[in-house]
Amino acid sequence: MSESRNLLWGLYEQACVGNGSGAVSLWTHPADERLKSVGLPYWVDLARRSEEAGLDLFFFGDVLGLYDTYGGSAATALEWGIEIPAHDPLLHIPALAAVTDHIAFGATVSTTYEHPFAHARRFSTLDHLTAGRVAWNIVTSYLPGAAANFGLDVIAHDTRYDRADEFLDVVYRLWEGSWEDGAFLGDKQARRFADASKVHEIDYRGTQFRVAGPHLSIPSPQRTPVLIQAGWSPRGREFAARHAELIFVGESDPVKIREGLADIRSRAAELGRDPSEIRAVVGLNPVIAPTTIAVQEKIDDFQSYYSAEAQLAAYAGWSGIDFTKYRDDEPLVKQETNHTQIAGARPDTPPLLAGDVRRRFSRVTAFADDRFIGTPGQVAGEVERFVEESGVDGFLIHQFISPRSLDDFTELLVPELRSRGLYGTFPAAGTLRSRLRSDRADRLPADHPAAATRVGLTGS
C-alpha cells in the first residue's frame, strides 16, 4: 500500500430490527438475531464480538421518523420493520462500554430536533463514562415524519445546515470554553470542588438559540467528542470542511470519493485547518465464503428472504423519490429534495429509468459493491485496491445477517487483511481522538473552530 495511514475498521449498526445499512428485510432469515435487538443481551454480545474481532468503532445510525415516502404511506415500512423500532442509541453506549475496553462508540444525533445544552451534557457524560471512547455523528435529519413528530414543518436542506452551524457554535462554547483548564479541583483537603473564577457562563444569543450556561459537566477526556459527518452535497462539504474530523462517505465510486475528499480537504485548508487530519471511512457490505460456489450459495440463500418492495421503500425514504409514481419506462427526474440529496440522473449521463432502479433492487446485493463479494483473498485484494484508488482511511462493516456476517468477516476476511497489513494497525489505547490524530492529542487542535471558544466568551 502506498497509503501510510492506519486503517480504521468499524461496525455500522442501528438500534432497530430492519437495519437500514443494507437489505432491510433480512431480519426474516432464520439465522438472523435482530428481533432480539430490543433487549440488552443482543447488544452486549455484538459489542463483545466486535471487540474480540479487533474492530475500532461501533457506530450507531439513527432516525426520528417512519419511512412514509413510498406510496405516500408508512404501511410498507411498518410491515417490513424498516429502521424500526428506532430506539435511542445513546442509551446503549454506557452498557456496551462497561463490557469492552478498547472499541470506541459513535452515535448519530440530529441538530435539527435536539437542543445544544442538553446535547452537550449527554455527550460529556458519555465521554466520561467511556473514558474518551465516544464520537458524535452530526446529522440534520430529512424525514418529513421526523419533522411532524416534533410539531414542525420540514426545514430546507441548506437551512438545516445553517442551524447546525449555530448548534455547533453553542456546544463548542459549552465543551471547550465554559470550564477552563484547572477549573476542576476535587481537592478534599482544601474543601474545594472547583475554582469558580475559572467557570464561565457562555451567555449565547444567536438566531436559533439562547443559552446562558455554564456547562454542567466538568471537562471530559476529549471535552468535545470526535466529530463525524456524512454530508456530500456542496453545503454538506462546506460543513464538513469546517467541523468534521471523520467523514462517513456515502459514495461508492473510488474516483469520486478521492475527488470529493480532495474538495473537502481543500475547503478545510482555506479555513486554516490541517487537511491531513481529516479522516474518511466508507461502508462495506461484504459477502465472503471460502469458495466462489459457496459465495453464490450464500447470496442465493439471502435472496430467498429478501423483499425488493421493502428495499424500494427504504430507498424512497432516503432519496425522497416515490417509485410507486413511476412506470418502468419513465426517467427519474433529477431532484433537489429536502431529503438526502440523491439525484436521479447526472446531466452528463443517460437518464435513469424507474425500471432500471427496480431491476437493481430485485437483487439482495443491490447495496453491496460487487468488488467485496467473493473469497477472502479476492475481497482483501479489492479492499487494498479500493484504499489506493479512493484514499479512504477505513471501513464500516454492514451486516446482511447478524451476527453471522460479522463472524464471517472476523473468521474469513480478517486473517487475509492482517497478512496484507490492512487490519489491526489502528491504535487500540487512548481516547478515540488520540487514535485518529497524528499528534495523539486528546483535544481538538488550535486550528479547529472550537478552539476559538476557549477564550473571549462574549456570546455570538
C-alpha positions as CSV (number, residue, x, y, z in Angstrom):
1,M,0.0,0.0,0.0
2,S,1.2,3.5,-0.8
3,E,-1.1,5.0,1.8
4,S,0.8,5.2,5.2
5,R,-2.3,5.7,7.4
6,N,-3.5,3.1,9.8
7,L,-7.0,1.8,8.6
8,L,-9.9,2.2,11.0
9,W,-12.4,-0.7,10.9
10,G,-15.9,-0.4,12.4
11,L,-19.3,-1.9,12.6
12,Y,-22.3,0.0,11.3
13,E,-25.5,-0.6,13.4
14,Q,-28.8,0.8,14.2
15,A,-30.9,0.2,17.4
16,C,-33.7,-1.3,15.3
17,V,-34.7,-4.6,13.6
18,G,-34.9,-3.6,9.9
19,N,-31.3,-2.2,9.8
20,G,-31.1,0.5,7.1
21,S,-27.5,-0.3,6.3
22,G,-28.3,-2.8,3.6
23,A,-31.1,-5.4,3.0
24,V,-33.7,-4.2,5.4
25,S,-35.8,-7.4,5.1
26,L,-33.2,-10.0,6.1
27,W,-34.2,-10.0,9.7
28,T,-36.6,-12.6,8.5
29,H,-33.7,-15.0,7.8
30,P,-33.7,-17.9,10.3
31,A,-30.1,-17.2,11.3
32,D,-30.6,-13.5,11.9
33,E,-31.0,-12.4,15.5
34,R,-32.1,-8.8,15.1
35,L,-35.5,-9.4,16.6
36,K,-33.6,-9.7,19.9
37,S,-32.2,-6.2,19.4
38,V,-34.9,-4.8,21.6
39,G,-33.0,-6.3,24.6
40,L,-29.6,-5.6,26.1
41,P,-28.1,-9.1,25.8
42,Y,-28.1,-8.9,22.0
43,W,-26.1,-5.7,22.1
44,V,-23.7,-6.9,24.8
45,D,-22.9,-10.0,22.7
46,L,-22.4,-7.9,19.5
47,A,-20.1,-5.4,21.2
48,R,-18.0,-8.2,22.7
49,R,-17.8,-9.9,19.3
50,S,-16.7,-6.6,17.8
51,E,-14.0,-6.0,20.3
52,E,-12.7,-9.6,20.1
53,A,-12.6,-9.2,16.3
54,G,-10.3,-6.2,16.8
55,L,-12.8,-3.6,15.4
56,D,-12.0,0.0,16.3
57,L,-15.5,1.6,16.2
58,F,-19.1,0.5,17.0
59,F,-21.2,3.0,15.1
60,F,-24.9,3.7,15.5
61,G,-27.1,5.3,12.8
62,D,-30.5,6.6,13.8
63,V,-33.7,8.1,12.5
64,L,-36.6,10.0,14.2
65,G,-39.5,9.2,11.9
66,L,-41.1,6.5,9.8
67,Y,-40.3,5.9,6.1
68,D,-43.5,7.2,4.6
69,T,-42.5,8.3,1.1
70,Y,-43.2,5.0,-0.7
71,G,-46.8,5.2,-1.9
72,G,-47.4,8.2,0.5
73,S,-47.8,5.8,3.4
74,A,-45.8,4.2,6.2
75,A,-47.5,0.9,5.7
76,T,-44.6,-0.8,3.9
77,A,-42.2,0.5,6.5
78,L,-44.3,-0.9,9.3
79,E,-45.0,-4.2,7.7
80,W,-41.2,-4.8,7.0
81,G,-39.9,-3.1,10.1
82,I,-37.8,-0.6,8.1
83,E,-35.4,1.1,10.6
84,I,-37.9,0.5,13.4
85,P,-38.2,0.3,16.3
86,A,-35.9,3.3,16.4
87,H,-34.6,3.1,19.9
88,D,-32.2,5.7,21.3
89,P,-28.6,4.6,20.7
90,L,-27.2,6.9,23.4
91,L,-28.8,4.6,26.0
92,H,-26.9,1.6,24.7
93,I,-23.4,3.0,24.8
94,P,-22.8,3.0,28.6
95,A,-23.8,-0.6,28.9
96,L,-21.6,-1.6,25.9
97,A,-18.6,0.5,27.2
98,A,-18.9,-1.4,30.5
99,V,-18.2,-4.8,28.8
100,T,-15.5,-3.6,26.5
101,D,-12.1,-2.0,27.0
102,H,-10.9,-0.6,23.6
103,I,-13.6,-0.3,21.0
104,A,-15.0,3.3,20.6
105,F,-18.6,4.2,20.0
106,G,-20.2,6.6,17.6
107,A,-23.8,7.8,17.8
108,T,-26.0,9.7,15.4
109,V,-27.8,12.8,16.8
110,S,-29.6,15.4,14.9
111,T,-29.0,19.1,15.3
112,T,-32.5,19.9,13.9
113,Y,-34.5,18.3,16.7
114,E,-32.2,18.5,19.7
115,H,-31.2,21.4,22.0
116,P,-27.5,22.1,22.3
117,F,-27.4,22.5,26.1
118,A,-29.0,19.1,26.8
119,H,-27.0,17.5,24.0
120,A,-23.7,18.9,25.3
121,R,-24.5,17.4,28.8
122,R,-25.3,14.0,27.4
123,F,-22.1,13.7,25.3
124,S,-19.9,15.0,28.2
125,T,-21.5,12.3,30.3
126,L,-20.8,9.7,27.7
127,D,-17.2,10.9,27.2
128,H,-16.6,10.5,31.0
129,L,-18.3,7.0,31.1
130,T,-16.4,5.7,28.1
131,A,-13.0,7.3,29.1
132,G,-13.0,9.2,25.9
133,R,-14.2,6.5,23.5
134,V,-17.2,8.4,22.0
135,A,-17.9,10.2,18.8
136,W,-20.9,12.2,17.6
137,N,-22.2,11.7,14.0
138,I,-23.7,15.1,13.2
139,V,-26.9,14.9,11.0
140,T,-29.5,17.4,10.2
141,S,-32.4,15.0,9.6
142,Y,-34.5,14.9,6.4
143,L,-37.6,12.7,7.1
144,P,-40.9,14.5,6.9
145,G,-42.3,12.2,9.6
146,A,-39.5,13.3,11.9
147,A,-40.4,16.9,11.5
148,A,-44.0,16.1,12.1
149,N,-43.1,14.3,15.3
150,F,-41.6,17.5,16.7
151,G,-44.5,19.6,15.5
152,L,-42.5,21.3,12.8
153,D,-42.5,21.6,9.0
154,V,-39.6,20.2,7.0
155,I,-36.8,22.6,7.1
156,A,-35.0,23.3,3.8
157,H,-31.7,21.3,3.2
158,D,-29.3,24.2,3.4
159,T,-31.2,26.0,6.2
160,R,-30.8,22.8,8.3
161,Y,-27.0,23.2,7.9
162,D,-27.2,26.9,8.9
163,R,-28.9,25.7,12.1
164,A,-26.3,23.0,12.6
165,D,-23.5,25.6,12.3
166,E,-25.1,27.6,15.2
167,F,-25.7,24.4,17.2
168,L,-22.0,23.6,16.9
169,D,-21.1,27.1,18.0
170,V,-23.1,26.7,21.2
171,V,-21.8,23.2,22.1
172,Y,-18.2,24.3,21.4
173,R,-18.6,27.1,23.9
174,L,-20.0,24.7,26.5
175,W,-17.5,21.9,26.0
176,E,-14.4,23.9,25.3
177,G,-14.8,27.3,27.0
178,S,-17.2,27.1,29.9
179,W,-14.7,25.4,32.2
180,E,-11.1,26.5,31.9
181,D,-8.2,24.1,32.3
182,G,-7.7,23.8,36.0
183,A,-11.2,24.8,36.9
184,F,-12.0,21.4,38.4
185,L,-10.0,20.8,41.6
186,G,-11.6,18.0,43.5
187,D,-9.5,18.9,46.5
188,K,-10.6,17.2,49.7
189,Q,-8.0,18.8,51.9
190,A,-8.9,22.4,50.7
191,R,-12.6,21.5,50.5
192,R,-12.8,23.0,47.1
193,F,-14.6,21.2,44.2
194,A,-13.9,23.9,41.6
195,D,-12.3,27.3,41.1
196,A,-15.4,29.4,40.5
197,S,-13.3,32.1,38.8
198,K,-12.5,29.6,36.0
199,V,-16.1,28.5,35.3
200,H,-18.0,30.8,32.9
201,E,-21.4,31.4,31.6
202,I,-21.5,31.5,27.8
203,D,-24.4,33.9,27.5
204,Y,-25.0,32.8,23.9
205,R,-27.6,34.8,22.0
206,G,-28.0,33.7,18.4
207,T,-30.6,33.4,15.7
208,Q,-31.7,29.9,16.7
209,F,-30.6,29.5,20.3
210,R,-30.2,31.4,23.6
211,V,-28.1,29.5,26.2
212,A,-26.8,31.0,29.4
213,G,-24.5,28.3,30.8
214,P,-22.3,27.4,32.4
215,H,-21.9,23.8,31.2
216,L,-23.0,21.4,34.0
217,S,-20.2,18.8,33.4
218,I,-16.6,19.1,34.4
219,P,-14.2,18.7,31.4
220,S,-14.3,15.2,30.0
221,P,-11.3,13.3,28.5
222,Q,-11.9,14.7,25.0
223,R,-14.0,17.7,26.0
224,T,-15.6,17.7,22.5
225,P,-16.5,14.2,21.2
226,V,-14.9,13.1,18.0
227,L,-16.9,14.8,15.2
228,I,-18.2,12.6,12.4
229,Q,-20.2,14.0,9.4
230,A,-21.7,12.4,6.3
231,G,-22.9,15.2,4.1
232,W,-21.8,15.0,0.5
233,S,-23.8,17.9,-1.0
234,P,-22.0,21.2,-1.6
235,R,-23.4,22.6,1.7
236,G,-22.6,19.3,3.4
237,R,-19.0,19.5,2.2
238,E,-18.7,23.1,3.4
239,F,-20.0,22.0,6.8
240,A,-17.6,19.0,6.9
241,A,-14.6,21.2,6.0
242,R,-15.3,23.4,8.9
243,H,-16.2,20.9,11.6
244,A,-15.6,17.2,10.8
245,E,-12.7,15.0,12.0
246,L,-14.1,11.9,10.3
247,I,-16.1,11.8,7.1
248,F,-18.6,8.9,6.6
249,V,-18.6,8.7,2.8
250,G,-21.9,7.7,1.2
251,E,-20.3,7.4,-2.3
252,S,-19.1,4.0,-3.7
253,D,-17.0,5.1,-6.7
254,P,-13.4,5.3,-5.5
255,V,-12.5,8.0,-8.1
256,K,-15.5,10.2,-7.0
257,I,-14.6,9.6,-3.3
258,R,-11.0,10.8,-3.9
259,E,-12.3,13.8,-5.7
260,G,-14.9,14.6,-3.0
261,L,-12.4,14.2,-0.2
262,A,-9.9,16.4,-2.0
263,D,-12.6,19.1,-2.3
264,I,-13.5,18.8,1.4
265,R,-9.8,19.0,2.5
266,S,-9.2,21.9,0.1
267,R,-12.0,23.8,1.7
268,A,-10.7,22.9,5.2
269,A,-7.2,24.2,4.3
270,E,-8.8,27.5,3.1
271,L,-10.4,27.8,6.6
272,G,-7.0,27.3,8.2
273,R,-7.4,23.6,9.2
274,D,-4.8,20.9,8.6
275,P,-6.5,18.9,5.9
276,S,-4.3,15.8,6.5
277,E,-6.1,15.3,9.9
278,I,-9.5,14.8,8.3
279,R,-10.1,11.1,8.0
280,A,-12.7,9.2,6.0
281,V,-14.4,5.9,6.2
282,V,-16.8,4.2,3.7
283,G,-19.4,1.5,4.1
284,L,-18.6,-2.1,3.2
285,N,-21.3,-4.8,2.7
286,P,-19.2,-7.9,2.2
287,V,-20.3,-11.4,1.2
288,I,-17.5,-13.8,1.9
289,A,-17.1,-17.6,1.7
290,P,-14.2,-20.0,1.2
291,T,-15.1,-20.7,-2.5
292,T,-16.9,-18.9,-5.3
293,I,-19.5,-21.7,-5.3
294,A,-20.1,-21.1,-1.6
295,V,-20.3,-17.3,-2.2
296,Q,-23.1,-17.8,-4.7
297,E,-24.9,-20.3,-2.4
298,K,-24.8,-17.7,0.3
299,I,-26.2,-15.0,-2.0
300,D,-29.0,-17.3,-3.2
301,D,-29.8,-18.1,0.5
302,F,-30.1,-14.4,1.3
303,Q,-32.2,-13.7,-1.8
304,S,-34.8,-16.2,-0.7
305,Y,-35.6,-14.0,2.3
306,Y,-35.2,-10.6,0.5
307,S,-38.0,-8.2,-0.3
308,A,-37.4,-5.8,-3.2
309,E,-40.5,-3.8,-2.2
310,A,-39.1,-3.2,1.3
311,Q,-35.8,-2.0,-0.2
312,L,-37.5,0.3,-2.6
313,A,-39.5,1.8,0.3
314,A,-36.3,2.4,2.3
315,Y,-34.6,4.0,-0.8
316,A,-37.7,6.2,-1.3
317,G,-37.3,7.5,2.3
318,W,-33.6,8.2,1.8
319,S,-34.0,9.9,-1.6
320,G,-37.4,11.4,-1.5
321,I,-38.3,9.6,-4.8
322,D,-41.6,7.7,-4.6
323,F,-41.2,4.9,-7.1
324,T,-44.9,4.0,-7.0
325,K,-45.5,7.1,-9.1
326,Y,-43.2,6.0,-12.0
327,R,-43.7,3.4,-14.7
328,D,-40.7,1.3,-15.6
329,D,-40.1,3.3,-18.8
330,E,-40.2,6.7,-17.1
331,P,-36.9,8.5,-16.3
332,L,-36.3,9.6,-12.8
333,V,-36.1,13.3,-12.9
334,K,-33.0,14.9,-11.2
335,Q,-34.3,16.2,-7.9
336,E,-33.1,18.7,-5.3
337,T,-35.2,17.4,-2.3
338,N,-35.1,18.2,1.4
339,H,-34.1,14.6,1.9
340,T,-30.5,13.4,1.4
341,Q,-29.6,14.9,-1.9
342,I,-29.5,11.9,-4.2
343,A,-30.2,12.8,-7.8
344,G,-31.9,10.6,-10.4
345,A,-29.5,11.1,-13.3
346,R,-26.4,13.3,-13.8
347,P,-26.6,15.8,-16.7
348,D,-23.7,14.0,-18.4
349,T,-25.2,10.5,-18.3
350,P,-28.3,8.9,-19.9
351,P,-31.5,9.2,-17.9
352,L,-32.0,6.6,-15.3
353,L,-35.3,4.8,-15.7
354,A,-37.5,3.7,-12.8
355,G,-37.4,0.2,-14.3
356,D,-33.6,0.3,-14.0
357,V,-33.8,1.0,-10.3
358,R,-36.4,-1.7,-9.8
359,R,-34.2,-4.2,-11.5
360,R,-31.3,-3.2,-9.4
361,F,-33.3,-3.6,-6.2
362,S,-34.6,-7.0,-7.3
363,R,-31.2,-8.3,-6.1
364,V,-30.3,-8.7,-2.4
365,T,-26.9,-7.4,-3.2
366,A,-28.2,-4.1,-4.6
367,F,-26.4,-2.1,-1.9
368,A,-23.3,-4.3,-1.9
369,D,-20.3,-3.4,-4.1
370,D,-19.5,-6.4,-6.3
371,R,-15.8,-5.9,-5.5
372,F,-16.4,-7.0,-2.0
373,I,-18.3,-10.2,-2.8
374,G,-16.0,-13.3,-3.1
375,T,-13.4,-15.4,-1.4
376,P,-11.3,-13.9,1.4
377,G,-8.3,-13.4,-1.0
378,Q,-10.4,-11.8,-3.6
379,V,-12.1,-9.4,-1.2
380,A,-8.9,-8.5,0.6
381,G,-7.3,-7.7,-2.7
382,E,-10.2,-5.4,-3.7
383,V,-10.0,-3.7,-0.3
384,E,-6.4,-2.9,-0.9
385,R,-7.1,-1.5,-4.4
386,F,-10.1,0.5,-3.1
387,V,-7.9,2.2,-0.5
388,E,-5.3,3.0,-3.1
389,E,-7.9,4.4,-5.5
390,S,-10.1,6.3,-3.1
391,G,-7.8,7.5,-0.4
392,V,-10.2,6.4,2.4
393,D,-8.9,5.7,5.9
394,G,-11.1,2.8,6.8
395,F,-14.4,0.9,6.5
396,L,-17.7,0.4,8.4
397,I,-19.0,-3.2,8.0
398,H,-22.7,-3.5,7.2
399,Q,-24.2,-6.9,8.0
400,F,-26.5,-8.9,5.9
401,I,-27.2,-11.4,8.7
402,S,-26.5,-10.5,12.3
403,P,-24.2,-11.7,13.8
404,R,-23.2,-14.2,11.1
405,S,-22.0,-11.6,8.7
406,L,-19.7,-10.2,11.4
407,D,-18.4,-13.7,12.2
408,D,-17.7,-14.3,8.5
409,F,-15.8,-11.1,8.4
410,T,-13.8,-12.0,11.5
411,E,-13.1,-15.6,10.7
412,L,-12.6,-15.4,6.9
413,L,-11.5,-11.9,5.9
414,V,-9.6,-10.5,8.9
415,P,-6.7,-13.1,8.6
416,E,-6.3,-12.1,4.9
417,L,-6.4,-8.4,5.7
418,R,-3.8,-8.8,8.5
419,S,-1.5,-10.6,6.2
420,R,-1.5,-7.6,3.9
421,G,-1.1,-5.0,6.7
422,L,-4.6,-3.8,6.2
423,Y,-6.0,-4.7,9.7
424,G,-5.1,-4.3,13.3
425,T,-2.8,-1.3,12.8
426,F,-5.1,1.3,14.2
427,P,-4.1,2.3,17.8
428,A,-6.1,0.4,20.4
429,A,-5.4,2.5,23.5
430,G,-6.3,6.1,24.5
431,T,-9.2,8.3,23.6
432,L,-10.7,7.9,20.1
433,R,-9.3,11.3,19.1
434,S,-5.8,10.4,20.1
435,R,-6.0,7.3,18.0
436,L,-7.2,9.3,15.0
437,R,-4.8,12.1,15.2
438,S,-1.1,12.0,14.1
439,D,-0.1,14.0,17.2
440,R,-2.1,11.6,19.5
441,A,-3.8,14.6,21.2
442,D,-7.0,14.1,23.2
443,R,-8.4,17.5,22.4
444,L,-9.3,19.4,19.3
445,P,-6.3,21.3,17.8
446,A,-5.9,25.0,17.7
447,D,-6.8,25.2,14.1
448,H,-10.3,23.9,14.7
449,P,-13.1,26.4,15.1
450,A,-13.9,25.0,18.5
451,A,-10.6,26.3,19.8
452,A,-11.7,29.9,19.3
453,T,-14.3,29.4,22.1
454,R,-11.6,28.7,24.7
455,V,-11.1,32.4,25.2
456,G,-13.1,35.6,24.8
457,L,-16.5,34.1,25.6
458,T,-18.7,37.0,24.5
459,G,-21.7,35.2,23.0
460,S,-22.5,35.4,19.3
